[in-house]
Amino acid sequence: MDKEKTIDSKYVQQHLTYERTYLARVRTSITMVGLGFLAAGVVFRSSPYTHWGHLLAAIIGIGSVICGSLLTILATKDYFKKRAGINQESFRSIKFTVVIVSIGLTLINLLLIVLVIIL
């Protein structure tokens, strides 16, 4: 039985490579969400911390979950866009997702440093 070749099969290597990239972005988003829960959980378990410590932990927690969720959405959108681009032999580098992730991670890191200083 002869199998029919598809456009996707012409670029198998590129599709597999981009699927690995997509999964790496999903792992990064899961890590961002986990950092948010960790930051919020550590502070809320103990009561001697100030109001500012609790507020900052809540901001970090909610911000990390939002950034992680946004990364998952952007990565999924970009994955389908790149999939079509590979098949059409047109490549466009992503800038928006990289900028958003960089800004989000930098803000989370800075807020975590402030949280450690406050505590």
C-alpha positions, 0 to 999 in steps of 0.5 A: 500500500503506497502512502500519500505524501503530505506537505508536512512530510516534506519538512518533517525535520523542521516540524519536529524541531519546532514542536520541541521549541513549542514544548520548551515554551510550555515548560517555561510557562509551567515554571513561571506559574510554579514560581508564582505559587511558590512565592505566594505560598512561602509568605502566606504560610507564616504570619510575622511578615508585614502587609507589604510582604503579603501584598508583594507575594500576591502580586508576584503570584498573580503576575507569574500565573498571568505571565505563564498563561500568556506565554502558553497562549502566545507559544500556541499561536506562534506554533500554528503560525510557524507550522503554516510558514514552514509548509509555505517555505516562508519564515518570520522570526518571532520578536513579540513573544521573546520580548514579552517573555523577557520582560515578564521574567525580568519583572518576576525576578526583580519582584522576587529579589525585593520579596527576599529583601523585605522578608 
